[in-house]
Amino acid sequence: MTVASAPPALRLRQQVRQAIPEADQLAERFDRLLEVVEDLGSCLLALSGGIDSSFLLEVTSRVLGSRCVAVTAESAALPAWDRADAQHAGASAESHGAAWRVIATRELDDPRYAMNPRSRCYFCKAQVYGRLGEIAREEGLAHVIDGTNATDAGSPDRPGMAAAAELAVRSPLAEAGLGKADVRALARALGMKDWDRPASACLSSRIPHGVRITPELLRRVEKAELGLRGLGFSQVRVRDLGGNARVEVDEPEIGRLLTNRALVDEIVRSAGFTAWTAAEYIGRGAGDIGDVPA
């Protein structure tokens, strides 16, 4: 049997083992992922544009082909860079025979979400996964799946996962025991050029809990972050503190942020803020205004 004629799952196994021959345990977890995906039969994948769901789509599209449909939920809280990454992942999946589409969701119309409680992610995911479940049933797809990995699945306080469990959404990465670092290593092994892209989160995570989320607040955060990305800051968060912004970057880049104070000030003010402070990006540990994962 030639490599070209081998079944897709076997080709993926061979590609990973050739790329990282020393990582036996990781290869075994990847084998488990392939078994989970093959057992799905068919699926509808929730594609956020993050590396986890993008990697999972790369695998499922190559294994299931036309029996895999990816859907990106377009909302005011989806950052422009995640839209672009989802489009790239969707195009790659289509080259393997899978399908990708975008649907509109309106989380901000739900006051339970817009009031921004700590359970905000539950109401978002309940709406998104509920709609995806309807599409899967209409098209005869056996399962709805998402990109939750084993690291995230073991974290406390994840209201979005509660909604996923209630709606029988499966998480193949978590089921296979693949954590955050595993996903990046495997994405690199499969030749994904953006395997090391920074972690992302919805724009609503920049708004303090209890402050009502509006399209205007989301757009000024996005505008500021797009401007800062243009300066070369890839891992950046602009936390909305009313008229002020807290600009967070990785600790090694704080000096460069302050050195470029004039440019940063212009970007932040043009987005609609009156002032800003610098801080280290610490993700989920940011308390009342951090990246609370779904």
Secondary structure by P-SEA (a helix, b strand, c coil): cccccccaaaaaaaaaaaacccaaaaaaaaaaaaaaaaaccbbbbbccccaaaaaaaaaaaaaccccbbbbbbbcccccaaaaaaaaaaaaaaaaacbbbbbbbbcccccccccccccaaaaaaaaaaaaaaaaaaaaacccccccccccccccccccaaaaaaaaaccccccccccccaaaaaaaaaaaccccccccccccccccccccccccaaaaaaaaaaaaaaaaacccbbbbbbcccbbbbbccccaaaaaaaaaaaaaaaaaaaccccccccccccccccccccccc
